[in-house]
Amino acid sequence: MSRAARVLFLAAALLLDGCAALDPHNILTRNMRTATPEFRVDVLGAWGRAAAFDYVWDTINRRYVDPGFNGVDWVAVGARYRPRALDAADDDVFWDTLDRMAGELRDSHTRVESPAFVALRRRQEAVSPGIAINRVEGRIVVTGVAPDSDAHWAGVRPGMEVARIGGVPAEERYARALAAEREQSTPWTKERRAFRALLRGEPESKLAFEFVRGDGSTIATTLEWKVVRAGSSANSRKLPSGFGYIRFSDFSWAVRSQVLAAIAAHRDLPGLIIDLRNNGGGLAWMVEAIAERLVRGRIDMGTIVTRTGQPVTLFGYPLAEMQRTLNGAPDAYDKPVVLLVNGGSASASEMLAGGLQDIGRVKVVGQRSCGCLLAYLGYASVPGGAELAYSEIGMISAKGRRIEREGVIPDIEVPITREDLRVNRDRTLEVAEDLLRKMTERPATKG
């Protein structure tokens, strides 16, 4: 960006900042700022820490969707966390302390992301040892292995039990991670986050693992954390069963056209499966775009909740009406649809699944979703290079449900088993296909 462009950008930002009537939610200024490099220092001094802390606490205090702060005494929270933050051992601990303060609201959307995490997110990167783990049938189990990762070539496979991490029993390491994890929207989301924390590490760092195969034999190996690409993706196909299948990683502009094109391409198929498992959400506008390709006519999808009870506006115009209404497409897909969800289905995924489930348009199969259905309008830049997300919008479904803290409950729940993981069996998909067969069978004619 040229010097002249930077000056114009700064001038526009200052004008917008000073005009609450034009942009009362700071939507433009937030999104312009997070699109450009922000002020960052290698070491925050006392002044920098105080400025960052005050910005986070005050922004949440003034703008959080619930003026009652989910029953939390926010003033008392600030008083308790301020000395902890200012006296933190280093800046990593400082940013973590601010995030823990935000976690007191028990809201997975409201969070503070450190400068290092922000840098990874903007580059669409993640740091991983090549495996995913979770609790299955009471054991800590490998649920996924990245193709061509060190873990794969060491012989690690889904379904194996994790016995030891860094020479310590996995259950002991997990208990510590769970105790250290900040609060989330639901207990099961906190548990998933604790498992992710067990696999957190710096690039090129290494750690010893011990895994147990199904026959009781063990694999001892050392895994290295590597930077991996974490961009958006979408794919679709006609399944051998004859039904359409669509899966996408998030609700972003990067995959929007692909998903809508896939729905149109499957128009003549007798049933459609949309796989939202481990889809963490994204743009609400994409939710409506997809939903409107699956219904016809005008349909009430519920209401929006804001702190003031008024719509979010920009330049005096509402960005969305408080009453959420779908305007179905005349050529919408009108055959049976099944949505797949699991504990990693969050936010926009829950908006789509829960909203269409409530109006009777789809059936939902899988495991209970995250229970993380609030929304923010963009990251806010925190002094020092971190970013703050804070919930500004709540959702109530057509049946009056608040999916936040409850999750989308499947019409058919399909538990994950170690045996299915070992043999690479996707039982959730199988159940969805069986359900579609029953929904598309024509009753025999009598004569």
RALIN-V301668 format. One record per pair of residues at least 24 apart in sequence whose ideal C-beta (glycine too) atoms are under 7 Angstrom apart, sorted by sequence separation. I is the first residue (numbers start at 0). GAP is how many residues later the second one is. D is the distance in whole Angstrom. If there is no record, write none. Layout:
# RALIN-V301668
i: (I I)
gap: (GAP GAP)
d: (D D)
This chain:
# RALIN-V301668
i: (76 173 200 202 233 300 336 337 341 342 344 345 130 172 233 243 299 300 336 337 338 339 340 341 342 344 346 235 242 298 339 340 342 343 345 346 76 241 242 297 298 337 342 241 242 243 244 245 246 297 340 52 132 242 243 245 249 259 297 298 139 242 244 248 249 250 251 255 262 372 373 139 237 247 249 250 251 258 294 296 372 52 71 249 250 295 370 371 52 71 164 255 259 294 370 139 291 295 370 0 69 250 290 291 370 48 49 68 69 250 291 292 295 370 48 69 291 294 369 287 293 295 368 292 293 357 358 367 368 45 292 357 367 165 166 357 367 55 59 164 165 354 367 293 353 357 366 164 350 363 365 48 52 163 364 51 163 363 364 366 43 161 162 353 363 364 366 42 162 362 365 161 162 353 364 43 59 160 159 160 356 159 159 301 349 300 353 155 158 162 352 55 133 300 349 298 133 271 286 290 132 285 289 293 365 155 271 273 275 276 364 154 270 275 276 277 279 283 286 290 132 153 269 270 271 272 273 274 275 276 280 282 286 290 311 132 266 277 278 279 280 281 294 364 153 265 272 276 277 279 280 283 293 340 364 130 276 280 141 275 340 128 262 278 364 127 128 150 362 149 275 126 149 39 126 107 126 275 105 107 275 105 106 102 103 105 102 107 311 99 98 305 305 304 339 276 303 304 339 283 303 304 339 129 301 302 128 301 337 128 301 128 301 127 250 300 337 126 127 299 337 126 127 335 124 125 124 335 124 125 335 123 124 123 123 191 191 187 272 270 270 270 269 188 188 188 185 184 185 184 184 242 240 242 238 213 184 185 184 185 64 66 64 64 63 158 158 108 157 158 107 157 108 157 106 108 117 117 114 117 111 114 114 113 112 111 112 111 140 110 142 109 108 109 135 136 140 109 135 136 108 135 106 135 24 26 23 22 94 21 64 58 55 63 64 54 62 63 64 54 64 58 62 64 51 59 51 58 50 51 55 51 47 47 43 37 40 33 39 33 39 38 30 33 37 29 32 29 26 29 26 24 33 24)
gap: (24 24 24 24 24 24 24 24 24 24 24 24 25 25 25 25 25 25 25 25 25 25 25 25 25 25 25 26 26 26 26 26 26 26 26 26 27 27 27 27 27 27 27 28 28 28 28 28 28 28 28 29 29 29 29 29 29 29 29 29 30 30 30 30 30 30 30 30 30 30 30 31 31 31 31 31 31 31 31 31 31 32 32 32 32 32 32 32 33 33 33 33 33 33 33 34 34 34 34 35 35 35 35 35 35 36 36 36 36 36 36 36 36 36 37 37 37 37 37 38 38 38 38 39 39 39 39 39 39 40 40 40 40 41 41 41 41 42 42 42 42 42 42 43 43 43 43 44 44 44 44 45 45 45 45 46 46 46 46 46 47 47 47 47 47 47 47 48 48 48 48 49 49 49 49 50 50 50 51 51 51 52 53 53 53 54 54 55 55 55 55 56 58 58 58 60 61 61 61 61 62 62 62 62 62 63 63 63 63 63 63 64 64 64 64 64 64 64 64 64 65 65 65 65 65 65 65 65 65 65 65 65 65 65 65 66 66 66 66 66 66 66 66 66 67 67 67 67 67 67 67 67 67 67 67 68 68 68 69 69 69 70 70 70 70 71 72 72 72 73 73 74 74 75 75 76 76 76 77 77 77 78 78 79 79 79 80 81 81 82 83 86 87 88 88 89 89 89 89 91 91 91 92 93 93 93 94 94 94 95 95 96 96 97 97 97 97 98 98 98 98 100 100 100 102 102 103 103 104 104 104 105 105 106 107 151 152 155 159 165 168 169 170 181 182 183 184 185 185 186 187 190 192 193 194 208 219 219 220 221 240 240 241 242 243 259 262 263 263 263 264 264 265 266 267 267 267 268 269 269 270 270 271 272 273 274 274 276 277 278 278 279 280 280 280 280 280 281 281 281 282 282 284 285 287 287 289 291 291 293 309 321 326 326 326 327 327 327 327 328 328 329 329 329 330 330 331 331 332 332 332 334 335 336 340 343 343 344 344 345 345 346 347 347 347 348 348 349 350 350 351 352 353 367)
d: (6 6 4 5 4 7 7 6 5 6 4 4 6 6 6 4 6 5 5 5 5 6 5 5 7 6 6 4 6 7 5 7 7 7 4 6 5 7 7 6 5 6 6 6 4 4 5 5 4 7 5 6 6 7 7 7 6 6 6 6 5 6 7 6 6 6 5 5 5 4 5 7 6 7 7 3 6 6 6 5 5 5 6 4 5 4 7 7 7 6 6 7 6 4 6 6 5 7 5 7 5 4 5 6 5 6 6 6 6 6 6 6 5 4 5 7 6 6 6 7 6 6 4 5 6 5 6 4 4 7 6 5 7 5 6 5 6 5 7 7 6 6 7 6 6 7 7 6 6 6 5 6 7 7 5 7 4 5 7 6 5 7 4 7 5 5 7 6 6 5 6 6 5 5 6 7 7 7 4 4 7 6 6 6 5 5 4 6 7 7 5 6 7 7 5 6 5 6 5 6 5 7 6 7 5 6 7 7 6 5 6 5 6 6 6 7 7 6 5 7 7 6 6 5 5 5 5 5 5 4 5 7 5 6 7 7 6 4 6 5 3 5 6 5 4 7 7 6 7 6 4 7 6 6 5 7 6 5 7 5 6 6 6 4 7 7 7 6 6 6 4 6 6 5 7 5 5 7 5 4 6 7 6 3 6 6 4 6 7 5 6 7 6 7 6 6 6 3 7 6 7 6 6 6 6 5 4 5 4 7 4 5 5 7 4 6 6 5 7 5 6 6 5 6 5 6 7 4 6 4 6 7 6 5 5 6 7 6 5 4 7 5 5 5 6 6 7 7 4 5 5 6 5 5 7 5 6 6 5 6 7 6 7 5 7 5 4 6 4 3 4 7 5 7 6 6 7 7 7 5 7 4 6 5 6 6 5 5 6 5 6 6 6 5 5 6 7 5 7 6 5 5 6 7 6 6 6 6 6 5 6 6 6 6 5 6 6 6 5 6 6 6 6 5 5 5 5 6 4 5 6 7 6 5 5 5 6 7 6 5 3 7 5 6 6 4 5 6 5 5 6 6 7 7)
